[in-house]
Amino acid sequence: MISNCTLGIFLLVTQYALCQTIVSGTVNDTSGIPISGVNV
């Protein structure tokens, strides 16, 4: 069974990855500058 802490981190990372993918697909194509404060 997965602990709540591990599950919470997993969901947070997944959500962040999806956000980065959407931002990269919509914004980076035109400006080349990441919108989020973290540039991975």
Secondary structure by P-SEA (a helix, b strand, c coil): cccaaaaaaaaaaaaaaaaaaaaaaccccccccccccccc
